[in-house]
């Protein structure tokens, strides 16, 4: 089973040339008291080929998994499940975060991204004056 899902799996849609395909990174997302945490198996992806950003309330992970050179010469595949090429994932964050304090690391092929939650001020009532 591949860690990437191909987008747009509409059976009536023509298959894109491999140079235009984009995979979708699979993730686990959870929260702790202080952080949002994203975990993904990302073996084979070099950290220089990853881009992680936040736009408004959307976390965006983009990257590219480079195909090893000269791997298709004189080969006839009977099964081909590895995804090579560009991939992305967009995740809506349920609360405000401190993106400047986010930490990401890759260890043993696992990407772990911790994003601290922003402290929110307690709700405040606004007094309405009758005139």
ABEGO torsion letter per residue (X at the ends): XBABBBBGABAABBBBBAAABBBBBBBBBBBBAABBBBBBBABGBBAAABBBBBBEABBBBBBBBBBBBGAABGBBBABBABBBEBBBBBBBBABBBBAAABBBBBBGGBBBBBBBBBBBBBBBBBBBBBX
